[in-house]
Structure formats: structure tokens, C-alpha cells
Amino acid sequence: MSKRPNFGGMGGMNMQQMMKQAKKLQEQMAQEQENITAQEFVGKSADDLVVATFSGDRKLKGIDINKEAIDPDDPDMLQDLIIDAVNKGLSEIDQATQASLGKYTKGMI
């Protein structure tokens, strides 16, 4: 008489059920990632002088620079505004990704 292995309190779930559940979870995660990729995310610098627009897959789609941000005597200011807008846009993507996919990875890392 052979005994079935105990998989540590999995509530009697057999391997086939676990595989189905894992596949369903994988499909849900892929759909959520597609939803994020289809969205646009915007990062804005101080006073909206620079606005960077990204797709959800972290690709820069556009950058709008207000003419007030262009000072030939202070190119560093424009660089700082661009960096600020880009970083805020990327942060928006990270936050949306965490909010959407974090429920699947919670406790794994």
C-alpha cells in the first residue's frame, strides 16, 4: 500500500489542481501586465514646465517642454526639470505595477 506524500498542509489539493490554479494565476498576471502596458503615465516637473509621457512598458512616448523652461544661460535647470519629469513618470509606472501585480507577489520576496 503506497501513501501519498504530504505537501505541507495544501488541504488535499492534488498536483493537477495546483497546476490548473498556477496556470490561471499566470493568465491573470499576464492580463494585468497587458492592462498596465496599454496605459499612459505622465510625469511632471515643478510648475509643469516639463511633462514626460510614457507607455506602461516604460517607453518614453513624448516630452513637452514649456518655453519658460528654456533659459540659454541656465541649461542645468532644464536638465533638472527633464530628469524630474522622467523620474516621476517612471515612478507612476512602478506604483501602478505594484498596485496591480503586487497582490500576486506579496510575501514572495
Phi and psi in degrees as a GROMACS rama.xvg file:
@    title "Ramachandran Plot"
@    xaxis  label "Phi"
@    yaxis  label "Psi"
@TYPE xy
-99.4102  143.11  SER-2
-98.7411  142.942  LYS-3
-76.7683  141.56  ARG-4
-67.7373  147.317  PRO-5
-91.591  119.406  ASN-6
-94.6054  40.2431  PHE-7
65.3156  54.3901  GLY-8
74.2414  35.6236  GLY-9
-84.8024  17.9213  MET-10
63.1746  33.0947  GLY-11
75.4131  9.97755  GLY-12
-70.1945  127.032  MET-13
-85.9104  169.932  ASN-14
-61.1563  -38.6187  MET-15
-63.4868  -42.2707  GLN-16
-63.8563  -41.0848  GLN-17
-63.7687  -40.4425  MET-18
-65.8648  -40.9433  MET-19
-62.1191  -43.3955  LYS-20
-65.4111  -41.2054  GLN-21
-64.6916  -40.4365  ALA-22
-64.9032  -42.4825  LYS-23
-62.7011  -42.6076  LYS-24
-62.4755  -42.7629  LEU-25
-62.2951  -41.8488  GLN-26
-64.7169  -40.5676  GLU-27
-64.5992  -41.9329  GLN-28
-64.7109  -41.1437  MET-29
-62.787  -40.8206  ALA-30
-65.1048  -41.8525  GLN-31
-64.1455  -39.4362  GLU-32
-64.785  -40.3205  GLN-33
-61.3781  -40.4205  GLU-34
-62.3024  -41.5247  ASN-35
-65.752  -44.9132  ILE-36
-60.1983  -34.16  THR-37
-75.7174  -13.8768  ALA-38
-84.3312  162.426  GLN-39
-109.246  142.557  GLU-40
-125.832  141.006  PHE-41
-124.317  133.749  VAL-42
-116.462  135.876  GLY-43
-125.26  137.714  LYS-44
-82.0185  179.809  SER-45
-53.7789  137.756  ALA-46
57.2867  19.4895  ASP-47
55.3969  30.9025  ASP-48
-70.6383  -28.6922  LEU-49
-131.96  131.526  VAL-50
-126.199  120.99  VAL-51
-109.274  130.738  ALA-52
-114.875  130.689  THR-53
-123.044  153.645  PHE-54
-86.6274  164.367  SER-55
-64.8262  -15.3206  GLY-56
-93.6468  23.2256  ASP-57
69.7901  27.8069  ARG-58
-100.098  130.825  LYS-59
-72.1056  120.257  LEU-60
-98.9759  -27.2782  LYS-61
-168.792  155.595  GLY-62
-141.759  123.588  ILE-63
-108.68  127.82  ASP-64
-118.658  118.935  ILE-65
-69.387  138.857  ASN-66
-59.7978  -24.3009  LYS-67
-66.5979  -20.7291  GLU-68
-81.513  -10.5136  ALA-69
-97.6686  102.853  ILE-70
-121.269  108.054  ASP-71
-57.2867  -24.1455  PRO-72
-85.9415  -6.63922  ASP-73
-141.489  66.215  ASP-74
-64.4182  -24.9448  PRO-75
-62.8671  -34.5522  ASP-76
-62.9556  -44.4753  MET-77
-63.5599  -41.7729  LEU-78
-59.025  -45.4484  GLN-79
-62.6114  -40.1062  ASP-80
-65.5141  -39.997  LEU-81
-64.9537  -46.5538  ILE-82
-59.1532  -43.3424  ILE-83
-62.0413  -47.1512  ASP-84
-64.6445  -43.1915  ALA-85
-63.7454  -46.7009  VAL-86
-63.293  -37.1078  ASN-87
-67.8111  -38.1153  LYS-88
-64.0911  -45.032  GLY-89
-64.0895  -36.3923  LEU-90
-64.3653  -37.8107  SER-91
-60.9248  -41.843  GLU-92
-63.6142  -44.8803  ILE-93
-60.0767  -43.0623  ASP-94
-64.7193  -42.6112  GLN-95
-65.9248  -39.8628  ALA-96
-64.393  -44.1334  THR-97
-64.2747  -41.3096  GLN-98
-65.4887  -36.172  ALA-99
-84.6468  -46.7041  SER-100
-98.7535  -12.9705  LEU-101
-60.1796  -29.2208  GLY-102
-65.6732  -23.3685  LYS-103
-85.6576  -26.8912  TYR-104
-105.5  -2.53037  THR-105
-55.2117  126.885  LYS-106
85.0088  -4.77249  GLY-107
-86.4839  -27.4914  MET-108
